């Protein structure tokens, strides 16, 4: 049996942009998300939106994932409300490559599902690259089912969901 990493989720704050940018500017990380690294100005704009949402929401927000033993930045996890569907939220996670294969994805998904259960959300969705077998395996293990494979914003996507 593999041991879960000792990790913690903390809401992204004003001082965390460098960590966020390190993640979204990494070509390997973004290859299965946007197929491109995010430029600085775009990342700054996106981060402002994250901070605004994090100030407005207690649980449905974006989290910095750290190794709880070393305080090292590992990646991010988000649990965000779908604007048009008040009872539906999206989960997602990104990890720096040096933390791939260490079960952080499983841990983050589990924590995000647990957090969602503390809200009035009744359905969770996740969107992944159809080629991302590691994320699909994690989500299937967390009782997500594939709804469809499609194109979103010009990129291949697979939408998975689960009821709470």
mmCIF file of the C-alpha atoms, coordinates in Angstrom:
data_MODEL
# 
_entry.id   MODEL 
# 
loop_
_atom_site.group_PDB 
_atom_site.id 
_atom_site.type_symbol 
_atom_site.label_atom_id 
_atom_site.label_alt_id 
_atom_site.label_comp_id 
_atom_site.label_asym_id 
_atom_site.label_entity_id 
_atom_site.label_seq_id 
_atom_site.pdbx_PDB_ins_code 
_atom_site.Cartn_x 
_atom_site.Cartn_y 
_atom_site.Cartn_z 
_atom_site.occupancy 
_atom_site.B_iso_or_equiv 
_atom_site.pdbx_formal_charge 
_atom_site.auth_seq_id 
_atom_site.auth_comp_id 
_atom_site.auth_asym_id 
_atom_site.auth_atom_id 
_atom_site.pdbx_PDB_model_num 
ATOM 1   C CA . UNK A 1 1   ? 0.000   0.000  0.000   1.00 0.00 ? 1   UNK A CA 1 
ATOM 2   C CA . UNK A 1 2   ? 1.343   3.412  -0.992  1.00 0.00 ? 2   UNK A CA 1 
ATOM 3   C CA . UNK A 1 3   ? 1.398   6.081  1.683   1.00 0.00 ? 3   UNK A CA 1 
ATOM 4   C CA . UNK A 1 4   ? -0.315  9.408  1.002   1.00 0.00 ? 4   UNK A CA 1 
ATOM 5   C CA . UNK A 1 5   ? 1.968   12.428 1.041   1.00 0.00 ? 5   UNK A CA 1 
ATOM 6   C CA . UNK A 1 6   ? 1.801   14.750 4.029   1.00 0.00 ? 6   UNK A CA 1 
ATOM 7   C CA . UNK A 1 7   ? 0.335   17.711 2.202   1.00 0.00 ? 7   UNK A CA 1 
ATOM 8   C CA . UNK A 1 8   ? -1.833  20.676 3.038   1.00 0.00 ? 8   UNK A CA 1 
ATOM 9   C CA . UNK A 1 9   ? -4.203  22.894 1.089   1.00 0.00 ? 9   UNK A CA 1 
ATOM 10  C CA . UNK A 1 10  ? -3.988  26.634 1.767   1.00 0.00 ? 10  UNK A CA 1 
ATOM 11  C CA . UNK A 1 11  ? -5.943  29.332 -0.028  1.00 0.00 ? 11  UNK A CA 1 
ATOM 12  C CA . UNK A 1 12  ? -3.809  31.269 -2.485  1.00 0.00 ? 12  UNK A CA 1 
ATOM 13  C CA . UNK A 1 13  ? -3.041  34.726 -1.133  1.00 0.00 ? 13  UNK A CA 1 
ATOM 14  C CA . UNK A 1 14  ? -1.372  37.940 -2.253  1.00 0.00 ? 14  UNK A CA 1 
ATOM 15  C CA . UNK A 1 15  ? 2.144   36.629 -1.526  1.00 0.00 ? 15  UNK A CA 1 
ATOM 16  C CA . UNK A 1 16  ? 1.751   33.405 -3.549  1.00 0.00 ? 16  UNK A CA 1 
ATOM 17  C CA . UNK A 1 17  ? 1.948   34.683 -7.144  1.00 0.00 ? 17  UNK A CA 1 
ATOM 18  C CA . UNK A 1 18  ? 5.503   33.407 -7.624  1.00 0.00 ? 18  UNK A CA 1 
ATOM 19  C CA . UNK A 1 19  ? 4.403   29.850 -6.795  1.00 0.00 ? 19  UNK A CA 1 
ATOM 20  C CA . UNK A 1 20  ? 1.397   30.113 -9.099  1.00 0.00 ? 20  UNK A CA 1 
ATOM 21  C CA . UNK A 1 21  ? 3.486   31.509 -11.943 1.00 0.00 ? 21  UNK A CA 1 
ATOM 22  C CA . UNK A 1 22  ? 6.125   28.800 -11.514 1.00 0.00 ? 22  UNK A CA 1 
ATOM 23  C CA . UNK A 1 23  ? 3.366   26.281 -12.129 1.00 0.00 ? 23  UNK A CA 1 
ATOM 24  C CA . UNK A 1 24  ? 1.465   27.875 -15.034 1.00 0.00 ? 24  UNK A CA 1 
ATOM 25  C CA . UNK A 1 25  ? 4.609   28.977 -16.871 1.00 0.00 ? 25  UNK A CA 1 
ATOM 26  C CA . UNK A 1 26  ? 5.941   25.407 -16.878 1.00 0.00 ? 26  UNK A CA 1 
ATOM 27  C CA . UNK A 1 27  ? 5.548   23.882 -20.357 1.00 0.00 ? 27  UNK A CA 1 
ATOM 28  C CA . UNK A 1 28  ? 5.430   20.312 -19.040 1.00 0.00 ? 28  UNK A CA 1 
ATOM 29  C CA . UNK A 1 29  ? 2.655   21.142 -16.553 1.00 0.00 ? 29  UNK A CA 1 
ATOM 30  C CA . UNK A 1 30  ? 0.597   23.065 -19.076 1.00 0.00 ? 30  UNK A CA 1 
ATOM 31  C CA . UNK A 1 31  ? 1.056   20.558 -21.934 1.00 0.00 ? 31  UNK A CA 1 
ATOM 32  C CA . UNK A 1 32  ? -2.136  18.719 -20.929 1.00 0.00 ? 32  UNK A CA 1 
ATOM 33  C CA . UNK A 1 33  ? -4.063  21.793 -19.819 1.00 0.00 ? 33  UNK A CA 1 
ATOM 34  C CA . UNK A 1 34  ? -3.682  24.622 -22.332 1.00 0.00 ? 34  UNK A CA 1 
ATOM 35  C CA . UNK A 1 35  ? -0.935  23.097 -24.496 1.00 0.00 ? 35  UNK A CA 1 
ATOM 36  C CA . UNK A 1 36  ? 1.140   26.219 -23.800 1.00 0.00 ? 36  UNK A CA 1 
ATOM 37  C CA . UNK A 1 37  ? 2.904   27.916 -20.925 1.00 0.00 ? 37  UNK A CA 1 
ATOM 38  C CA . UNK A 1 38  ? 1.040   30.985 -19.687 1.00 0.00 ? 38  UNK A CA 1 
ATOM 39  C CA . UNK A 1 39  ? 2.860   34.312 -20.290 1.00 0.00 ? 39  UNK A CA 1 
ATOM 40  C CA . UNK A 1 40  ? 3.513   36.625 -17.319 1.00 0.00 ? 40  UNK A CA 1 
ATOM 41  C CA . UNK A 1 41  ? 0.846   39.281 -18.048 1.00 0.00 ? 41  UNK A CA 1 
ATOM 42  C CA . UNK A 1 42  ? -1.840  36.632 -18.628 1.00 0.00 ? 42  UNK A CA 1 
ATOM 43  C CA . UNK A 1 43  ? -0.813  34.835 -15.439 1.00 0.00 ? 43  UNK A CA 1 
ATOM 44  C CA . UNK A 1 44  ? -1.010  38.109 -13.483 1.00 0.00 ? 44  UNK A CA 1 
ATOM 45  C CA . UNK A 1 45  ? -4.518  38.742 -14.822 1.00 0.00 ? 45  UNK A CA 1 
ATOM 46  C CA . UNK A 1 46  ? -5.627  35.184 -14.041 1.00 0.00 ? 46  UNK A CA 1 
ATOM 47  C CA . UNK A 1 47  ? -4.141  35.402 -10.553 1.00 0.00 ? 47  UNK A CA 1 
ATOM 48  C CA . UNK A 1 48  ? -6.096  38.575 -9.788  1.00 0.00 ? 48  UNK A CA 1 
ATOM 49  C CA . UNK A 1 49  ? -9.281  36.626 -10.596 1.00 0.00 ? 49  UNK A CA 1 
ATOM 50  C CA . UNK A 1 50  ? -8.169  33.802 -8.296  1.00 0.00 ? 50  UNK A CA 1 
ATOM 51  C CA . UNK A 1 51  ? -7.527  36.237 -5.442  1.00 0.00 ? 51  UNK A CA 1 
ATOM 52  C CA . UNK A 1 52  ? -10.914 37.900 -5.955  1.00 0.00 ? 52  UNK A CA 1 
ATOM 53  C CA . UNK A 1 53  ? -12.718 34.559 -5.870  1.00 0.00 ? 53  UNK A CA 1 
ATOM 54  C CA . UNK A 1 54  ? -10.692 33.452 -2.844  1.00 0.00 ? 54  UNK A CA 1 
ATOM 55  C CA . UNK A 1 55  ? -11.803 36.590 -0.992  1.00 0.00 ? 55  UNK A CA 1 
ATOM 56  C CA . UNK A 1 56  ? -15.462 36.025 -1.907  1.00 0.00 ? 56  UNK A CA 1 
ATOM 57  C CA . UNK A 1 57  ? -15.651 32.315 -1.125  1.00 0.00 ? 57  UNK A CA 1 
ATOM 58  C CA . UNK A 1 58  ? -14.707 30.370 1.972   1.00 0.00 ? 58  UNK A CA 1 
ATOM 59  C CA . UNK A 1 59  ? -14.408 26.876 0.453   1.00 0.00 ? 59  UNK A CA 1 
ATOM 60  C CA . UNK A 1 60  ? -15.123 27.135 -3.281  1.00 0.00 ? 60  UNK A CA 1 
ATOM 61  C CA . UNK A 1 61  ? -11.775 28.611 -4.304  1.00 0.00 ? 61  UNK A CA 1 
ATOM 62  C CA . UNK A 1 62  ? -8.201  27.911 -5.419  1.00 0.00 ? 62  UNK A CA 1 
ATOM 63  C CA . UNK A 1 63  ? -5.679  26.341 -3.086  1.00 0.00 ? 63  UNK A CA 1 
ATOM 64  C CA . UNK A 1 64  ? -1.921  26.224 -2.941  1.00 0.00 ? 64  UNK A CA 1 
ATOM 65  C CA . UNK A 1 65  ? -0.756  22.663 -2.239  1.00 0.00 ? 65  UNK A CA 1 
ATOM 66  C CA . UNK A 1 66  ? 2.314   22.377 -0.042  1.00 0.00 ? 66  UNK A CA 1 
ATOM 67  C CA . UNK A 1 67  ? 4.280   19.560 1.478   1.00 0.00 ? 67  UNK A CA 1 
ATOM 68  C CA . UNK A 1 68  ? 3.226   19.914 5.125   1.00 0.00 ? 68  UNK A CA 1 
ATOM 69  C CA . UNK A 1 69  ? 6.607   18.679 6.401   1.00 0.00 ? 69  UNK A CA 1 
ATOM 70  C CA . UNK A 1 70  ? 8.840   20.996 4.346   1.00 0.00 ? 70  UNK A CA 1 
ATOM 71  C CA . UNK A 1 71  ? 6.432   23.807 3.349   1.00 0.00 ? 71  UNK A CA 1 
ATOM 72  C CA . UNK A 1 72  ? 7.586   23.201 -0.261  1.00 0.00 ? 72  UNK A CA 1 
ATOM 73  C CA . UNK A 1 73  ? 5.162   24.311 -2.989  1.00 0.00 ? 73  UNK A CA 1 
ATOM 74  C CA . UNK A 1 74  ? 3.800   21.262 -4.828  1.00 0.00 ? 74  UNK A CA 1 
ATOM 75  C CA . UNK A 1 75  ? 0.980   22.585 -7.011  1.00 0.00 ? 75  UNK A CA 1 
ATOM 76  C CA . UNK A 1 76  ? -2.582  23.802 -6.899  1.00 0.00 ? 76  UNK A CA 1 
ATOM 77  C CA . UNK A 1 77  ? -6.058  22.461 -6.446  1.00 0.00 ? 77  UNK A CA 1 
ATOM 78  C CA . UNK A 1 78  ? -9.276  24.278 -7.152  1.00 0.00 ? 78  UNK A CA 1 
ATOM 79  C CA . UNK A 1 79  ? -12.910 23.803 -6.276  1.00 0.00 ? 79  UNK A CA 1 
ATOM 80  C CA . UNK A 1 80  ? -14.898 26.439 -8.127  1.00 0.00 ? 80  UNK A CA 1 
ATOM 81  C CA . UNK A 1 81  ? -18.596 26.993 -8.503  1.00 0.00 ? 81  UNK A CA 1 
ATOM 82  C CA . UNK A 1 82  ? -20.016 26.813 -12.015 1.00 0.00 ? 82  UNK A CA 1 
ATOM 83  C CA . UNK A 1 83  ? -21.636 30.236 -12.428 1.00 0.00 ? 83  UNK A CA 1 
ATOM 84  C CA . UNK A 1 84  ? -24.703 29.072 -14.310 1.00 0.00 ? 84  UNK A CA 1 
ATOM 85  C CA . UNK A 1 85  ? -25.316 26.039 -12.119 1.00 0.00 ? 85  UNK A CA 1 
ATOM 86  C CA . UNK A 1 86  ? -25.228 26.973 -8.435  1.00 0.00 ? 86  UNK A CA 1 
ATOM 87  C CA . UNK A 1 87  ? -25.183 23.356 -7.250  1.00 0.00 ? 87  UNK A CA 1 
ATOM 88  C CA . UNK A 1 88  ? -22.326 22.284 -9.534  1.00 0.00 ? 88  UNK A CA 1 
ATOM 89  C CA . UNK A 1 89  ? -18.611 22.851 -8.977  1.00 0.00 ? 89  UNK A CA 1 
ATOM 90  C CA . UNK A 1 90  ? -15.489 21.996 -10.919 1.00 0.00 ? 90  UNK A CA 1 
ATOM 91  C CA . UNK A 1 91  ? -12.428 20.418 -9.373  1.00 0.00 ? 91  UNK A CA 1 
ATOM 92  C CA . UNK A 1 92  ? -8.977  20.571 -10.855 1.00 0.00 ? 92  UNK A CA 1 
ATOM 93  C CA . UNK A 1 93  ? -5.356  20.195 -9.885  1.00 0.00 ? 93  UNK A CA 1 
ATOM 94  C CA . UNK A 1 94  ? -1.890  20.843 -11.293 1.00 0.00 ? 94  UNK A CA 1 
ATOM 95  C CA . UNK A 1 95  ? 1.420   19.633 -9.927  1.00 0.00 ? 95  UNK A CA 1 
ATOM 96  C CA . UNK A 1 96  ? 5.004   20.630 -10.577 1.00 0.00 ? 96  UNK A CA 1 
ATOM 97  C CA . UNK A 1 97  ? 6.716   17.781 -12.509 1.00 0.00 ? 97  UNK A CA 1 
ATOM 98  C CA . UNK A 1 98  ? 9.043   16.883 -9.647  1.00 0.00 ? 98  UNK A CA 1 
ATOM 99  C CA . UNK A 1 99  ? 5.950   15.860 -7.668  1.00 0.00 ? 99  UNK A CA 1 
ATOM 100 C CA . UNK A 1 100 ? 4.311   13.699 -10.328 1.00 0.00 ? 100 UNK A CA 1 
ATOM 101 C CA . UNK A 1 101 ? 3.828   10.063 -9.355  1.00 0.00 ? 101 UNK A CA 1 
ATOM 102 C CA . UNK A 1 102 ? 3.979   10.770 -5.611  1.00 0.00 ? 102 UNK A CA 1 
ATOM 103 C CA . UNK A 1 103 ? 0.203   10.489 -5.016  1.00 0.00 ? 103 UNK A CA 1 
ATOM 104 C CA . UNK A 1 104 ? -0.376  14.217 -4.596  1.00 0.00 ? 104 UNK A CA 1 
ATOM 105 C CA . UNK A 1 105 ? -3.052  14.141 -7.320  1.00 0.00 ? 105 UNK A CA 1 
ATOM 106 C CA . UNK A 1 106 ? -4.962  11.463 -5.417  1.00 0.00 ? 106 UNK A CA 1 
ATOM 107 C CA . UNK A 1 107 ? -4.628  13.415 -2.184  1.00 0.00 ? 107 UNK A CA 1 
ATOM 108 C CA . UNK A 1 108 ? -5.771  16.690 -3.757  1.00 0.00 ? 108 UNK A CA 1 
ATOM 109 C CA . UNK A 1 109 ? -8.784  15.079 -5.442  1.00 0.00 ? 109 UNK A CA 1 
ATOM 110 C CA . UNK A 1 110 ? -9.793  13.449 -2.160  1.00 0.00 ? 110 UNK A CA 1 
ATOM 111 C CA . UNK A 1 111 ? -9.461  16.711 -0.227  1.00 0.00 ? 111 UNK A CA 1 
ATOM 112 C CA . UNK A 1 112 ? -11.433 18.665 -2.843  1.00 0.00 ? 112 UNK A CA 1 
ATOM 113 C CA . UNK A 1 113 ? -14.272 16.108 -2.808  1.00 0.00 ? 113 UNK A CA 1 
ATOM 114 C CA . UNK A 1 114 ? -14.327 16.290 1.005   1.00 0.00 ? 114 UNK A CA 1 
ATOM 115 C CA . UNK A 1 115 ? -14.419 20.094 0.895   1.00 0.00 ? 115 UNK A CA 1 
ATOM 116 C CA . UNK A 1 116 ? -17.266 20.038 -1.641  1.00 0.00 ? 116 UNK A CA 1 
ATOM 117 C CA . UNK A 1 117 ? -19.291 17.912 0.770   1.00 0.00 ? 117 UNK A CA 1 
ATOM 118 C CA . UNK A 1 118 ? -19.153 20.836 3.228   1.00 0.00 ? 118 UNK A CA 1 
ATOM 119 C CA . UNK A 1 119 ? -21.027 23.066 0.752   1.00 0.00 ? 119 UNK A CA 1 
ATOM 120 C CA . UNK A 1 120 ? -24.420 22.949 -0.943  1.00 0.00 ? 120 UNK A CA 1 
ATOM 121 C CA . UNK A 1 121 ? -22.833 21.576 -4.130  1.00 0.00 ? 121 UNK A CA 1 
ATOM 122 C CA . UNK A 1 122 ? -24.513 18.376 -5.330  1.00 0.00 ? 122 UNK A CA 1 
ATOM 123 C CA . UNK A 1 123 ? -22.401 17.605 -8.419  1.00 0.00 ? 123 UNK A CA 1 
ATOM 124 C CA . UNK A 1 124 ? -18.708 17.819 -9.229  1.00 0.00 ? 124 UNK A CA 1 
ATOM 125 C CA . UNK A 1 125 ? -17.159 18.032 -12.676 1.00 0.00 ? 125 UNK A CA 1 
ATOM 126 C CA . UNK A 1 126 ? -13.589 17.718 -13.870 1.00 0.00 ? 126 UNK A CA 1 
ATOM 127 C CA . UNK A 1 127 ? -12.187 18.467 -17.316 1.00 0.00 ? 127 UNK A CA 1 
ATOM 128 C CA . UNK A 1 128 ? -9.014  16.684 -18.384 1.00 0.00 ? 128 UNK A CA 1 
ATOM 129 C CA . UNK A 1 129 ? -7.014  16.076 -21.520 1.00 0.00 ? 129 UNK A CA 1 
ATOM 130 C CA . UNK A 1 130 ? -8.284  12.725 -22.889 1.00 0.00 ? 130 UNK A CA 1 
ATOM 131 C CA . UNK A 1 131 ? -4.634  11.591 -23.065 1.00 0.00 ? 131 UNK A CA 1 
ATOM 132 C CA . UNK A 1 132 ? -4.063  12.237 -19.339 1.00 0.00 ? 132 UNK A CA 1 
ATOM 133 C CA . UNK A 1 133 ? -4.453  8.689  -18.080 1.00 0.00 ? 133 UNK A CA 1 
ATOM 134 C CA . UNK A 1 134 ? -3.045  9.511  -14.628 1.00 0.00 ? 134 UNK A CA 1 
ATOM 135 C CA . UNK A 1 135 ? -5.790  12.077 -13.928 1.00 0.00 ? 135 UNK A CA 1 
ATOM 136 C CA . UNK A 1 136 ? -8.480  9.818  -15.364 1.00 0.00 ? 136 UNK A CA 1 
ATOM 137 C CA . UNK A 1 137 ? -7.346  6.985  -13.072 1.00 0.00 ? 137 UNK A CA 1 
ATOM 138 C CA . UNK A 1 138 ? -7.423  9.297  -10.030 1.00 0.00 ? 138 UNK A CA 1 
ATOM 139 C CA . UNK A 1 139 ? -10.897 10.589 -10.883 1.00 0.00 ? 139 UNK A CA 1 
ATOM 140 C CA . UNK A 1 140 ? -12.323 7.120  -11.596 1.00 0.00 ? 140 UNK A CA 1 
ATOM 141 C CA . UNK A 1 141 ? -10.954 6.023  -8.210  1.00 0.00 ? 141 UNK A CA 1 
ATOM 142 C CA . UNK A 1 142 ? -12.901 8.945  -6.670  1.00 0.00 ? 142 UNK A CA 1 
ATOM 143 C CA . UNK A 1 143 ? -16.148 7.717  -8.328  1.00 0.00 ? 143 UNK A CA 1 
ATOM 144 C CA . UNK A 1 144 ? -16.133 10.143 -11.264 1.00 0.00 ? 144 UNK A CA 1 
ATOM 145 C CA . UNK A 1 145 ? -17.560 8.832  -14.534 1.00 0.00 ? 145 UNK A CA 1 
ATOM 146 C CA . UNK A 1 146 ? -16.812 9.976  -18.043 1.00 0.00 ? 146 UNK A CA 1 
ATOM 147 C CA . UNK A 1 147 ? -19.637 12.043 -19.531 1.00 0.00 ? 147 UNK A CA 1 
ATOM 148 C CA . UNK A 1 148 ? -18.134 12.922 -22.881 1.00 0.00 ? 148 UNK A CA 1 
ATOM 149 C CA . UNK A 1 149 ? -15.013 13.502 -24.918 1.00 0.00 ? 149 UNK A CA 1 
ATOM 150 C CA . UNK A 1 150 ? -15.236 16.744 -26.845 1.00 0.00 ? 150 UNK A CA 1 
ATOM 151 C CA . UNK A 1 151 ? -13.418 19.918 -27.769 1.00 0.00 ? 151 UNK A CA 1 
ATOM 152 C CA . UNK A 1 152 ? -13.243 22.927 -25.422 1.00 0.00 ? 152 UNK A CA 1 
ATOM 153 C CA . UNK A 1 153 ? -11.598 26.195 -26.404 1.00 0.00 ? 153 UNK A CA 1 
ATOM 154 C CA . UNK A 1 154 ? -10.125 24.419 -29.409 1.00 0.00 ? 154 UNK A CA 1 
ATOM 155 C CA . UNK A 1 155 ? -8.487  21.697 -27.296 1.00 0.00 ? 155 UNK A CA 1 
ATOM 156 C CA . UNK A 1 156 ? -9.396  18.025 -26.768 1.00 0.00 ? 156 UNK A CA 1 
ATOM 157 C CA . UNK A 1 157 ? -11.246 17.510 -23.485 1.00 0.00 ? 157 UNK A CA 1 
ATOM 158 C CA . UNK A 1 158 ? -12.892 14.797 -21.458 1.00 0.00 ? 158 UNK A CA 1 
ATOM 159 C CA . UNK A 1 159 ? -15.600 15.812 -18.997 1.00 0.00 ? 159 UNK A CA 1 
ATOM 160 C CA . UNK A 1 160 ? -16.028 13.633 -15.930 1.00 0.00 ? 160 UNK A CA 1 
ATOM 161 C CA . UNK A 1 161 ? -18.546 14.034 -13.119 1.00 0.00 ? 161 UNK A CA 1 
ATOM 162 C CA . UNK A 1 162 ? -19.839 12.588 -9.892  1.00 0.00 ? 162 UNK A CA 1 
ATOM 163 C CA . UNK A 1 163 ? -22.765 13.287 -7.627  1.00 0.00 ? 163 UNK A CA 1 
ATOM 164 C CA . UNK A 1 164 ? -22.192 14.061 -3.971  1.00 0.00 ? 164 UNK A CA 1 
# 
